[in-house]
């Protein structure tokens, strides 16, 4: 199997804890069955999601995600093959937005769409590095894999 990594951003409609809980439960069930792993960063103005799995499965899931009416403007930021998963144990992990991410003003001014592949991937690499016991899972080729945060 060729492992594919896809990261997209979108803008939520009506973001609340109930909607987020439903998204996560559905994703965890579906993704576990499809051997898709990843994480979702959510806040009122931004969804940022990383998906990893077989190319056909990830592409099919992204097509379904694009049609979901709980968000708009889904835009692929990174789409690439990967040597290993960043989140191998998570069918769908939820990470609240971090203070070191883009501000709402930066998002509204297009910072997400203007970000480079390395800048986007570094967000998820940093999430991995912040988790106890997961540091060894960071691919050596990823940005920030050798830095301390």
C-alpha positions in Angstrom: 0.0 0.0 0.0 1.2 3.5 -0.9 0.6 5.7 2.1 -1.0 9.1 1.2 -1.0 12.2 3.4 -3.6 14.9 2.8 -4.0 18.1 4.8 -6.9 20.4 4.1 -8.3 23.6 5.6 -11.9 24.7 5.6 -14.2 27.2 7.3 -16.9 25.8 9.6 -20.6 26.8 9.7 -22.2 26.8 13.1 -19.3 25.5 15.0 -20.2 24.1 18.4 -19.3 21.3 20.7 -22.2 19.1 19.7 -21.4 19.3 16.0 -17.7 18.6 16.7 -18.6 15.6 18.9 -20.7 14.2 16.0 -17.9 14.8 13.5 -15.4 13.1 15.7 -17.5 10.0 16.5 -18.5 9.5 12.9 -14.9 10.0 11.7 -13.4 7.6 14.3 -15.8 4.8 13.3 -15.4 5.3 9.5 -11.7 5.9 9.6 -10.9 2.8 11.8 -12.8 0.6 9.3 -10.9 2.2 6.4 -7.5 2.2 8.1 -7.4 6.0 7.9 -5.6 7.9 10.6 -5.2 11.6 11.3 -6.2 14.5 13.4 -8.6 17.4 13.3 -7.8 20.9 14.7 -11.0 22.9 15.2 -11.9 26.4 16.1 -14.8 28.7 15.2 -13.0 30.0 12.0 -10.9 27.1 10.9 -10.9 23.3 10.4 -7.4 22.0 9.7 -7.3 18.2 9.2 -4.6 15.7 8.4 -5.6 12.3 6.9 -3.3 9.4 6.2 -4.1 6.0 4.5 -4.3 4.3 1.2 -4.6 6.8 -1.6 -8.0 5.6 -2.9 -9.4 5.6 0.7 -8.1 9.1 1.5 -9.2 10.5 -1.8 -12.7 9.0 -1.4 -13.0 10.4 2.1 -11.9 13.8 1.1 -14.5 13.9 -1.7 -17.1 13.0 1.0 -15.7 15.7 3.3 -15.9 18.3 0.6 -19.7 17.7 0.2 -20.3 18.1 4.0 -22.5 21.2 4.6 -21.0 21.9 8.0 -18.1 23.7 6.4 -17.1 25.5 3.2 -14.1 26.3 1.1 -12.3 23.0 1.6 -8.8 23.5 0.2 -6.0 21.0 0.0 -2.8 22.3 1.5 -0.6 19.2 1.3 -1.1 16.0 -0.7 1.8 13.6 -0.9 3.0 10.1 -0.3 4.5 9.4 3.1 7.0 6.9 4.4 5.1 6.5 7.7 2.1 7.9 9.5 2.3 10.8 11.9 -0.7 9.6 13.9 -0.6 5.8 13.6 -2.8 5.2 16.7 -5.5 7.7 16.0 -8.5 7.0 13.7 -9.3 10.6 14.3 -7.7 12.6 17.0 -9.1 16.0 18.1 -6.7 18.8 18.9 -8.1 22.1 20.0 -6.5 25.1 18.2 -3.2 26.0 19.7 -2.1 29.4 20.7 1.0 29.1 18.4 -1.2 28.7 15.3 -2.5 31.4 13.1 -4.6 34.1 14.6 -8.2 34.7 13.4 -7.0 37.9 11.7 -4.2 35.9 9.9 -6.7 33.3 8.8 -9.1 36.0 7.4 -6.2 37.5 5.5 -5.3 34.3 3.8 -2.4 33.0 5.9 -3.6 29.4 5.6 -3.9 29.4 1.9 -0.5 31.1 1.6 1.3 28.7 3.9 4.0 26.5 2.4 3.9 22.7 2.6 6.6 22.7 5.3 4.7 25.3 7.4 1.5 23.3 7.3 3.1 20.0 8.0 5.1 21.6 10.9 1.9 22.2 12.8 1.1 18.5 12.8 4.7 17.5 13.5 4.6 19.8 16.5 1.4 18.1 17.7 3.1 14.7 17.6 6.1 16.1 19.5 3.9 17.4 22.2 2.4 14.0 22.9 4.3 11.9 25.5 5.6 8.7 23.9 5.0 9.8 20.3 8.2 11.6 19.7 9.8 8.5 18.2 7.1 8.4 15.5 8.2 11.7 13.9 9.7 11.0 10.5 13.2 12.3 10.2 12.5 14.0 7.0 9.8 16.3 8.5 10.5 19.8 9.4 10.9 20.3 13.2 11.7 16.6 13.7 15.0 17.5 15.3 14.0 20.8 17.0 12.6 21.3 20.5 9.4 23.2 21.0 
